[in-house]
Amino acid sequence: TTRIRLIGVDTPETKKPNAPVMYFGPEASEFTHTHALGKQVTVLLDTAGKPRDRYGRLLGYIKLPDGTILNELLISEGYGYAYTPYKHSFSNKYNQLQKQAKAAKRGLWKDVTPDQMPQWLQRDMQKQAAKKAA
């Protein structure tokens, strides 16, 4: 077996050592398990970057048995954030999926507050606000 890091998506933490469970983390975990656990999936790699992250996890997209890409499903249904710190082949698409999920108030976007979002996203939002103010 190998651990896989889903490229382009950041789901709320549920098992990070020394960190509390994040808002919508249990729901995101359950959604992921329901769609992928115990199923025959295909791991698709991206040639835009390295094949593994600094923790040795394989970086990939998960293609579900019905052809859906789990990474995209998590973002479009509001169970995860489009992870923007590292570019990948579908960065623009994932950002658009997030905008649509946010506008439709799907999943976590229904009630999430900025302080419940991942720190990297909070920093991005602060930078964007500063640019608009300047």
Secondary structure, 3 states (H helix, E strand, C coil): CCCEEECCEECCCCCCCCCCCCCCHHHHHHHHHHHHCCCCCEEECCCCCCCECCCCCEEEEEECCCCCEHHHHHHHCCCCEECCCCCCCCHHHHHHHHHHHHHCCCHHHHCCCHHHCCHHHHHHHHHHHHHHHC
